[in-house]
Amino acid sequence: MGTGWWQALIRAVQEQSGYDCPHILDCGADPGYALFAASQGQKLIVLEAPSPVLESVNEVYERLGGHVFSMRPPSFDLISTLSGV
């Protein structure tokens, strides 16, 4: 799917809800994808990469006012909440 798809989805959610929600794009271990996402305006990402790579990508994000998480933060499971499971 990719950065453009993700940003379009988030934009639609924000327009429908009227809420400017924070969103984090998971880039896996791919620094190229992380840097492309930065060039597309993505501010928050997860990048699970070796330390020197993570530090280099983080420098780019810091200059752009963003942040790189080194591991996925906790999330909620909306599906089980809605289904009562």
N, C-alpha and C positions, 0 to 999 in steps of 0.2 A: 504494500500500500504506500507508504512514504509520507514525506513531509507535507506536500501539497494537499493530499487527502486528509491528513490529520488536522492541518490548520483549517481546512474547509469545514470539517466536522465540528471542530471547536467553535468556529465562527457562527455556524448555524445554531448550535446549542446556545451560544451567548445571545444571538438575535432573538431566538424563541423565548428564552428565559428572562432576558433583560439583566442577566448576571454575568459579570466579567470574571469567570472562574480561572484560577491558575491551572495550568496544564503542563504535564511533563511528557516529553517524547522519549521513548526507550530506543536508544541507538545500539543496543547490544554491545558488542566489542568492536564496532566499526568506527574508527576516528574519521574516516572520509565522509561517512554518512552524517556524523556529528557536525563536522565543519560545513557540509552542505546545508544542514538544518539551520546553522547559525547564519549562513548567507541568505536564507529565506525568512529570517526574522524570529526564529524560534529562540526563546530566552531560557527555557528550562529543559534539561535533558538528563537522561541516565546514560552513562558510558562506563561499561565494565571492562576496562582496558588496563594494561600494565602501567605502573606508576609514572614513568617518564612520558608516556603518551597522554595519560590522563592530565598531567600537569600542563603539557603544551596546549591541549584543547581547552583546558580550564582558563588559561591565560587569554585566549581568544574570547571566550564567553565573558570573562570579567571585563574586558575592554568594551564589550557590547552591552554591559549591564545585565548579563545573564548569570546562570549558575549551572554547574555540572555536578550531579550526584554520582557517587562512585558505586552505588547499589540502589536497587529499587526501594522506594519508601513503602511503608505499609499501605494497603488499599482496602477498599470495602467491596463486598460482593453484593451488588444491587439485585442480581437475579434471585439469589436465595432469599433475600429480604422480601421481594415481591411475591415469590411463590410460597412463602411460609415454610420452606424446607429448613 
